[in-house]
Amino acid sequence: MTDHGGGSAEPGRIPGGHGGAGGQDRVGGQDCVGGQERVGGQDRAGGQDRWLLVAVAGLLSFVAMLDMSIVNVALAEISRDLRVSAATAQWVVLGYQLPVVALLLPVGRWLDGAGPRSAVLAATAGFALCSALAAAAPWAGVLVTARLAQGVFGAVLFVLMPVLALGSVRPELRGRAMSVPATLGPLGAVTGPAVGGLLLDGLGWRSVFLVKIPFCLLALFVAWRAMPADRGLRLPRTRSLLDASLVATGVTILLVALTLAAGDSRWLVLTAAAAPVLWLWLRGEGGRPVGGVLRVPGLPGAHGAVLALATGFAAMAYVIALHLQRDNGVSATATGLTVLAFPLGMGLAGPLGGRLADRYGARPVAVAGAAVTAFGLLLLVPAGGGWSPVDVAWRLALAGAGMGLNGGPTQAMVMGAAPPERVATVGSTVQLARSLGFTLGPALATAAWGLAGPGHGARAGLGLAAAAACLSVPLLLLPARRRADATATTNAAAAAGN
């Protein structure tokens, strides 16, 4: 994208802080009126940075992602205690995951017209209440119902967190701010099984639901005190509910197909059934704004990179755990400790990625992080039976460091390119890309393992993971179109929702 002086600029960034008509400035793609910057419905008076709200975004991202994995380790005990089958107990996990993924896009569209403070308070309170109901559930029906409701509130949290971080700091600090939820969220997902195991052994299965409530209460207190009053929430229109049902149906079909394909790759054929439903949604009132923002320069490639990296990470995690235990005879405890090298590298590199993005620009740091991740995964491809956990761990740490460098800058790049009135919509599309990648990775790795045979299955699965990560590099390097095209596309995206 070319600026007025002939130089280049990142999407969402206007060098020199050009003034607009009527005393209005555009800063980082957002509107500044009367000394206040307005981002995603938030007013940041006097340029004050609210790092406490960034911390809330990170905390709630951690909690929401923790819930995606912490319950898995408790399913066997839930099945015994509530006297239900293993298949029924599995709905305690699916009951949360399905509404989270299926409702991301409708929730993003809805939140574009909602007050952020009201949405944060309502979603956090609802999430905590559902956690308490799940912990107190006397039988499986109540537990699954509580988890379905919690998934709805979880979808709101997933969309809100990058929007909250984006609107809490000045544009020049967005890399650092976006790195907080972008790092803490995935850390919640990968540490969930370890935390869940400790709680399960010491306090029983109900504790895996109760552990999240104190974090929610802390976030509620901070948000209540620190966030300014807003216009409140609005009820979805009847047409919006119809659009939501269409996209939820299509995404649910897609998610179920990918989940089942992890056990039998033939289930991938079911994904074709989602196409007509999603096409019908894209042609409607709810889908047109999403299609519009995805044509904004810089967004298609970044979304593809998020999907590719999430696919590579999920495929790697699935294959490594099986390879260490099945092929190398490593114990479950040693395997868990080895795999923790990835989030360790990610947690250490995440803050650095944000600082580098603020200094050198989001795109080059995001590309560098993706390249480091791809290199780390490529080093894992030759993994053999003679490798020790240490041999695997340092490669995982390198790949994790790359993910840490990439996460915040990519999120800042995407959210900075979003049209101001569609920030929540863009936040939802990024989360959907990541969630689909987490589901697609194990399914594709299983298919690759089966095609390669038992002797070469692990290498095939790891090769697929590395290839997906390598694909993210050119996707992030896709050139943006010139400014005139960018302006036209942004205006089209805004008009589509009116």
C-alpha positions in Angstrom: 0.0 0.0 0.0 1.4 3.3 -1.0 1.3 6.5 1.1 0.9 10.0 -0.2 4.6 10.5 -0.3 5.3 7.5 -2.4 6.6 5.3 0.4 5.0 2.2 1.7 2.9 1.7 4.7 1.3 -1.2 6.5 -2.5 -1.6 6.3 -4.2 0.5 8.9 -1.2 2.8 9.3 -1.1 6.3 7.9 2.4 7.8 8.2 2.7 11.2 9.5 -0.7 11.3 11.1 -2.5 13.0 8.2 -5.4 15.2 9.3 -8.9 14.7 7.9 -11.8 17.0 7.1 -13.7 18.6 9.9 -10.9 18.2 12.5 -11.0 14.4 12.3 -7.8 12.4 12.2 -7.2 8.8 11.2 -4.7 7.0 13.4 -3.9 3.4 12.7 -7.0 3.0 10.7 -9.3 4.3 13.6 -11.2 7.5 14.1 -9.9 10.2 16.5 -12.5 12.9 17.3 -12.0 15.7 19.8 -8.8 14.2 21.3 -10.4 10.7 21.8 -9.5 7.6 19.8 -12.4 5.3 19.1 -11.7 1.7 18.4 -14.3 -1.0 18.2 -16.8 1.1 20.2 -14.3 2.1 22.9 -13.2 5.6 23.7 -9.6 6.1 24.9 -9.6 9.6 26.4 -6.6 11.8 26.2 -4.4 9.0 24.6 -4.3 7.2 28.0 -3.0 3.6 27.7 -5.1 1.1 29.8 -2.7 -1.8 30.3 -4.9 -3.1 33.0 -7.5 -3.8 30.3 -4.9 -5.5 28.1 -4.2 -7.7 31.1 -7.9 -8.5 31.4 -7.9 -9.4 27.7 -5.0 -11.8 28.2 -6.5 -13.3 31.3 -9.9 -14.0 29.7 -8.1 -15.4 26.6 -6.2 -17.8 28.8 -9.4 -18.9 30.6 -11.4 -19.3 27.4 -8.7 -21.4 25.7 -8.0 -23.3 28.9 -11.6 -24.5 28.8 -11.0 -26.0 25.4 -8.6 -28.6 26.8 -8.7 -28.9 30.6 -11.9 -30.9 30.7 -10.5 -33.7 28.4 -8.6 -35.3 31.3 -11.7 -35.5 33.5 -14.0 -37.3 31.0 -13.3 -40.8 32.4 -14.1 -39.7 35.9 -17.2 -37.8 34.8 -18.4 -40.9 33.0 -18.0 -43.1 36.1 -19.4 -40.5 38.6 -22.5 -39.6 36.6 -22.9 -43.2 35.3 -23.0 -42.3 31.6 -21.2 -43.8 28.5 -17.9 -42.4 27.3 -19.6 -41.1 24.2 -22.1 -39.2 26.3 -19.3 -37.8 28.5 -17.5 -36.6 25.3 -20.3 -34.1 24.8 -19.1 -32.2 27.9 -16.2 -31.2 25.7 -18.1 -30.9 22.4 -20.9 -29.0 24.1 -18.4 -26.1 24.7 -16.4 -26.4 21.5 -19.2 -26.5 19.0 -21.0 -23.2 20.0 -17.7 -21.5 20.4 -16.6 -22.2 16.8 -20.1 -22.1 15.2 -21.1 -18.8 16.7 -17.8 -16.8 16.2 -18.9 -15.1 12.9 -22.5 -14.2 14.0 -21.2 -12.9 17.4 -18.5 -10.8 15.6 -21.2 -9.2 13.4 -23.4 -8.6 16.5 -20.6 -7.1 18.6 -19.8 -4.5 16.0 -22.9 -2.6 17.2 -22.6 -3.4 20.9 -21.0 -1.6 23.8 -17.6 -3.3 24.7 -18.0 -2.8 28.5 -21.5 -4.2 28.5 -20.4 -7.2 26.4 -17.3 -7.9 28.5 -19.3 -7.8 31.7 -22.2 -9.9 30.4 -20.0 -12.6 28.7 -17.6 -12.9 31.7 -20.4 -13.2 34.2 -22.3 -15.7 32.0 -19.1 -17.7 31.6 -18.5 -17.8 35.3 -22.1 -18.7 36.1 -22.0 -21.6 33.6 -18.8 -22.9 35.2 -20.5 -22.9 38.6 -23.5 -24.7 37.1 -21.3 -27.3 35.5 -19.4 -28.0 38.7 -22.7 -28.4 40.6 -24.4 -30.6 37.9 -26.1 -33.6 39.5 -26.5 -35.5 36.2 -25.1 -35.4 32.7 -28.0 -33.5 31.1 -27.5 -30.5 33.3 -23.7 -30.6 32.8 -24.0 -30.7 28.9 -26.6 -27.9 29.0 -24.3 -25.8 31.1 -21.5 -26.4 28.7 -23.5 -25.5 25.7 -24.5 -22.2 27.3 -20.8 -21.6 28.4 -19.8 -22.1 24.7 -22.1 -19.2 23.7 -20.4 -16.9 26.2 -17.0 -18.3 25.3 -17.6 -17.3 21.6 -18.3 -13.7 22.8 -15.1 -13.7 24.8 -13.0 -15.0 21.9 -14.1 -12.2 19.7 -13.9 -9.5 22.3 -10.4 -10.1 23.6 -8.4 -8.8 20.6 -10.9 -5.9 20.3 -10.4 -5.0 23.9 -6.6 -5.1 23.6 -6.6 -3.1 20.4 -8.7 -0.3 21.8 -6.8 0.0 25.1 -3.4 1.5 23.9 -2.1 3.9 21.3 -1.4 2.6 17.8 2.3 2.6 18.3 2.0 0.1 21.2 -0.4 -2.3 19.6 2.2 -5.0 18.9 2.9 -5.3 22.6 -0.8 -5.1 23.5 -1.9 -7.7 21.0 0.9 -10.1 22.1 -0.7 -10.5 25.5 -3.9 -12.3 24.4 -2.2 -13.8 21.4 0.3 -15.5 23.7 -1.8 -16.3 26.8 -4.7 -17.8 24.8 -2.7 -20.6 23.2 -0.8 -21.1 26.5 -4.1 -21.8 28.1 -4.9 -24.5 25.5 -1.6 -26.3 25.8 -1.3 -26.2 29.6 -5.0 -27.3 30.1 -4.3 -31.1 30.3 -1.4 -30.6 32.8 -3.5 -28.3 35.1 -6.5 -30.5 34.7 -4.6 -33.6 35.7 -3.3 -32.0 38.9 -6.8 -30.8 39.9 -8.4 -34.1 39.0 -5.9 -36.1 41.2 -6.3 -33.7 44.2 -9.8 -32.4 44.1 -11.9 -34.3 41.7 -13.6 -33.5 38.3 -15.7 -30.7 39.5 -12.6 -28.6 40.3 -11.8 -28.3 36.6 -14.8 -26.1 36.2 -14.5 -24.2 39.5 -10.8 -23.2 38.9 -11.9 -20.6 36.2 -14.3 -18.7 38.4 -11.7 -16.7 40.5 -10.1 -15.5 37.2 -13.5 -14.4 35.9 -14.4 -12.6 39.1 -11.1 -10.7 38.9 -11.7 -9.8 35.3 -15.2 -8.6 36.1 -14.0 -6.3 38.9 -11.3 -4.7 36.8 -13.6 -4.3 33.7 -16.3 -2.8 35.9 -13.9 -0.2 37.4 -11.7 0.6 34.4 -14.0 0.5 31.3 -16.0 3.6 30.5 -19.8 3.4 30.2 -21.1 2.6 26.7 -24.3 2.3 24.7 -25.2 -1.2 26.1 -26.2 -4.3 24.3 -28.9 -4.8 21.7 -31.0 -7.8 20.9 -30.3 -9.5 17.6 -32.8 -8.9 14.8 -34.9 -11.8 13.5 -32.9 -11.8 10.2 -29.7 -11.9 12.2 -30.9 -15.0 14.0 -31.6 -16.7 10.7 -28.1 -15.8 9.4 -26.6 -17.1 12.7 -28.4 -20.4 12.3 -27.2 -20.8 8.8 -23.5 -20.1 9.5 -23.7 -22.1 12.8 -25.1 -25.1 10.9 -22.4 -24.9 8.2 -19.5 -24.5 10.6 -20.9 -27.3 12.9 -21.0 -29.7 10.0 -17.4 -28.7 9.1 -16.2 -29.0 12.7 -17.9 -32.4 13.2 -16.5 -33.8 10.0 -12.9 -32.7 10.9 -13.2 -34.1 14.4 -14.4 -37.5 13.1 -11.8 -37.5 10.4 -9.1 -37.6 13.2 -10.2 -41.3 13.7 -11.2 -42.1 10.1 -10.1 -39.8 7.2 -13.1 -40.8 5.1 -15.2 -38.5 7.2 -13.5 -35.6 5.4 -16.1 -36.2 2.6 -18.8 -34.8 5.0 -17.2 -31.3 4.7 -18.9 -31.0 1.3 -22.2 -30.9 3.0 -21.3 -27.6 4.7 -20.6 -25.8 1.3 -24.3 -25.1 0.2 -25.3 -23.8 3.7 -22.3 -21.5 4.0 -22.8 -20.3 0.4 -26.4 -19.4 1.2 -25.2 -17.5 4.3 -22.5 -15.6 2.4 -25.1 -14.4 -0.1 -27.2 -13.1 2.7 -27.2 -10.0 4.9 -25.0 -11.6 7.6 -22.4 -12.9 5.2 -21.8 -9.9 3.0 -20.0 -7.8 5.6 -17.7 -10.8 6.4 -16.9 -11.2 2.7 -16.3 -7.5 2.4 -13.7 -7.3 5.2 -11.9 -10.4 3.9 -11.2 -8.5 0.7 -9.4 -5.7 2.6 -5.8 -5.7 1.5 -3.6 -7.7 3.9 -6.4 -9.6 5.5 -6.8 -12.7 3.2 -3.1 -13.6 3.4 -3.0 -13.1 7.2 -6.0 -15.2 7.7 -4.5 -17.9 5.6 -1.3 -17.7 7.6 -3.2 -18.0 10.9 -5.0 -21.1 9.6 -1.8 -22.7 8.3 0.2 -22.1 11.5 -2.7 -23.4 13.6 -2.9 -26.5 11.4 0.8 -27.1 11.6 0.9 -26.7 15.4 -2.1 -29.0 16.0 -0.8 -31.7 13.6 2.7 -31.6 15.3 1.2 -31.8 18.8 -0.9 -34.8 17.8 1.9 -36.7 16.0 4.7 -36.0 18.6 2.6 -37.3 21.5 1.8 -40.5 19.6 5.4 -40.9 18.3 7.1 -40.5 21.7 4.8 -43.0 23.4 4.0 -45.5 20.7 7.3 -45.6 18.8 9.9 -44.5 21.4 8.3 -46.0 24.5 8.4 -42.7 26.5 6.1 -42.6 29.5 3.0 -40.3 29.5 4.5 -38.1 32.1 7.8 -37.6 30.2 5.8 -37.0 27.0 3.8 -34.3 28.7 6.9 -32.6 30.1 8.5 -32.8 26.6 5.6 -31.2 24.8 5.6 -28.4 27.4 8.8 -27.1 25.7 6.6 -25.6 23.0 4.5 -23.3 25.2 7.7 -22.5 27.2 9.3 -21.1 24.1 6.1 -19.4 23.0 5.7 -17.7 26.4 9.3 -16.4 26.5 9.2 -15.1 22.9 5.6 -13.6 22.9 6.5 -10.3 24.7 9.6 -9.9 22.6 7.5 -10.2 19.4 5.2 -7.4 20.5 8.1 -5.1 21.3 9.8 -5.8 18.0 6.6 -5.3 16.1 6.1 -1.8 17.7 9.7 -0.9 16.7 10.1 -2.5 13.3 6.6 -3.1 12.1 4.2 -6.0 12.5 4.7 -7.7 9.1 8.4 -8.4 9.2 8.2 -9.7 12.7 5.2 -11.9 11.9 7.1 -13.3 8.9 10.2 -13.9 10.9 8.2 -15.7 13.6 6.5 -17.9 11.0 9.8 -18.7 9.4 11.3 -19.8 12.8 8.3 -21.9 13.5 8.6 -23.6 10.1 12.3 -24.2 10.7 11.7 -25.8 14.1 9.0 -28.1 12.6 11.3 -29.0 9.7 14.0 -30.1 12.2 11.4 -32.4 13.7 10.6 -34.3 10.5 13.5 -36.7 10.7 12.4 -37.8 14.2 13.3 -41.4 14.8 13.2 -44.1 17.4 16.7 -43.2 18.7 15.7 -39.6 19.6 15.5 -38.8 23.3 12.9 -36.4 24.8 15.6 -33.8 24.9 16.2 -34.1 21.2 12.6 -33.4 20.6 12.2 -30.7 23.3 14.7 -28.2 22.0 13.2 -28.4 18.5 9.7 -27.8 20.0 11.0 -24.9 22.0 12.4 -23.3 18.8 9.1 -23.8 17.0 7.2 -22.4 20.0 9.5 -19.3 20.1 8.6 -18.7 16.5 4.8 -18.9 17.3 5.4 -16.5 20.2 7.1 -14.0 17.8 4.4 -14.4 15.3 1.2 -14.3 17.3 1.0 -10.8 18.5 2.3 -9.1 15.4 0.0 -11.0 13.1 -3.0 -10.1 15.3 -1.9 -6.5 15.4 -1.5 -6.5 11.6 -5.0 -8.0 11.0 -6.8 -5.8 13.6 -5.0 -2.7 12.4 -6.2 -3.3 8.8 -9.8 -3.8 9.9 -12.3 -1.1 9.0 -13.2 0.7 12.3 -16.8 -0.3 12.2 -16.0 -3.9 11.5 -13.3 -4.6 14.1 -15.3 -7.3 16.0 -16.1 -9.0 12.7 -12.5 -9.2 11.8 -11.7 -10.5 15.3 -14.2 -13.3 14.8 -12.8 -14.3 11.4 -9.3 -14.6 12.8 -10.5 -16.7 15.7 -12.5 -19.0 13.3 -9.4 -19.5 11.1 -7.4 -20.5 14.2 -10.1 -22.8 15.5 -10.5 -24.6 12.2 -6.7 -25.0 12.0 -6.7 -26.6 15.5 -9.3 -29.1 14.3 -7.9 -29.6 10.8 -4.4 -30.4 12.0 -5.0 -33.8 13.7 -7.4 -34.9 10.9 -4.8 -34.2 8.2 -2.0 -35.7 10.2 -4.0 -38.9 10.8 -4.7 -39.2 7.0 -1.0 -38.6 6.2 0.1 -41.2 8.9 -2.4 -43.8 7.4 -1.2 -43.2 3.8 2.5 -43.5 4.7 2.1 -46.6 6.8 3.3 -47.5 10.3 7.0 -47.3 9.4 6.9 -43.7 8.1 3.6 -42.4 9.5 5.2 -40.1 12.1 7.5 -38.5 9.5 4.6 -38.0 7.1 2.5 -36.3 9.8 5.4 -34.1 10.9 6.2 -33.3 7.2 2.6 -32.2 6.8 2.9 -30.0 9.9 6.1 -28.4 8.6 4.6 -27.8 5.2 1.6 -26.0 6.7 3.9 -23.8 8.7 6.1 -23.1 5.6 3.0 -22.0 3.7 2.3 -19.3 6.2 5.5 -17.4 5.3 4.5 -16.5 1.7 0.9 -15.9 2.8 2.1 -13.2 5.2 4.3 -11.7 2.4 1.4 -11.3 0.0 1.6 -7.7 -1.3 -1.2 -5.3 -0.4 -2.9 -3.5 -3.3 -2.5 0.2 -3.8 -4.2 2.7 -1.5 -7.0 3.5 -3.9 -8.0 -0.1 -4.1 -7.7 -0.4 -0.3 -10.0 2.5 0.2 -12.6 1.3 -2.2 -12.6 -2.2 -0.7 -12.9 -0.8 2.8 -15.9 1.4 1.8 -17.5 -1.6 0.1 -17.1 -3.7 3.3 -18.7 -0.9 5.3 -21.6 -0.5 2.9 -22.3 -4.2 2.8 -23.4 -4.1 6.4 -25.6 -1.1 6.1 
